[in-house]
């Protein structure tokens, strides 16, 4: 049986972190994925780890901003070690770093790989998580995701299939293209056109338009071992967490 994880960003607008951890454990998740805001607010890593352990949860993956990875690699490494992470993922870059040239994205890919070297040297897996902007062609046919991952063959990919769809591409084709570099996946769903406008058009997993039956089958044929539920703006995180894992168990 697949052990599903929960991206804590989904609950950033709700109760205290400890309550969120107990909620996801209650619903049967085995793991959580951190986002950078957690560690900006957490001054006691040992207490957070103790809460994880008490809830029976692990934190195998975590999101950290590019600037933090580049400028504070020791801090990132220490957090990852304290939480028991095996993989550090850069989730995005801000609009000011979203260059509009192929060489700019190639350069960013090289910079990303260079920033991650201290973490890799410490035994961590390091890579990138996509949004939709990586699929907007620059200078003809070049796609930023290709150019980023060309930065170094050691860069891994946490695939977000729903954002690929938002980028007007076929996630199955991209999963096949980089199947050997996928170590994690965000499992999220898109509401039918015009629905869930108060939730930015996202849906609970299994209640939207994504073909997760086919995608999960494909992903299970890759090195992907972390399947992370996420909703970018749920109006009710308990509803999202519960309905999503219920649906995912049938995939």
Rosetta blueprint (number, residue, H / E / L):
1 X L
2 X L
3 X L
4 X E
5 X E
6 X E
7 X E
8 X H
9 X H
10 X H
11 X H
12 X L
13 X L
14 X L
15 X L
16 X L
17 X H
18 X H
19 X H
20 X H
21 X H
22 X H
23 X H
24 X H
25 X H
26 X H
27 X L
28 X L
29 X L
30 X L
31 X E
32 X E
33 X E
34 X E
35 X L
36 X H
37 X H
38 X H
39 X H
40 X H
41 X H
42 X L
43 X L
44 X L
45 X H
46 X H
47 X H
48 X H
49 X H
50 X H
51 X H
52 X H
53 X H
54 X H
55 X H
56 X L
57 X L
58 X E
59 X E
60 X E
61 X E
62 X E
63 X E
64 X L
65 X L
66 X H
67 X H
68 X H
69 X H
70 X H
71 X H
72 X L
73 X H
74 X H
75 X H
76 X H
77 X H
78 X H
79 X H
80 X H
81 X H
82 X H
83 X H
84 X L
85 X L
86 X L
87 X E
88 X E
89 X E
90 X E
91 X L
92 X L
93 X L
94 X L
95 X H
96 X H
97 X H
98 X L
99 X L
100 X L
101 X L
102 X H
103 X H
104 X H
105 X H
106 X H
107 X H
108 X H
109 X H
110 X H
111 X H
112 X H
113 X H
114 X H
115 X H
116 X H
117 X H
118 X H
119 X H
120 X H
121 X H
122 X L
123 X L
124 X L
125 X E
126 X E
127 X E
128 X E
129 X E
130 X L
131 X L
132 X L
133 X H
134 X H
135 X H
136 X L
137 X L
138 X E
139 X L
140 X L
141 X L
142 X E
143 X L
144 X H
145 X H
146 X H
147 X H
148 X H
149 X H
150 X L
151 X L
152 X L
153 X L
154 X L
155 X L
156 X E
157 X E
158 X E
159 X E
160 X E
161 X H
162 X H
163 X H
164 X H
165 X H
166 X H
167 X L
168 X L
169 X L
170 X L
171 X H
172 X H
173 X H
174 X H
175 X H
176 X H
177 X H
178 X L
179 X H
180 X H
181 X H
182 X E
183 X E
184 X E
185 X E
186 X E
187 X E
188 X L
189 X E
190 X E
191 X L
192 X L
193 X L
194 X L
195 X L
196 X L
197 X H
198 X H
199 X H
200 X L
201 X L
202 X E
203 X E
204 X L
205 X L
206 X L
207 X L
208 X L
209 X L
210 X L
211 X L
212 X H
213 X H
214 X H
215 X H
216 X H
217 X H
218 X H
219 X H
220 X L
221 X L
222 X L
223 X L
224 X L
225 X L
226 X E
227 X E
228 X E
229 X E
230 X L
231 X L
232 X L
233 X L
234 X L
235 X L
236 X L
237 X H
238 X H
239 X H
240 X H
241 X H
242 X H
243 X H
244 X H
245 X H
246 X H
247 X H
248 X H
249 X L
250 X L
251 X L
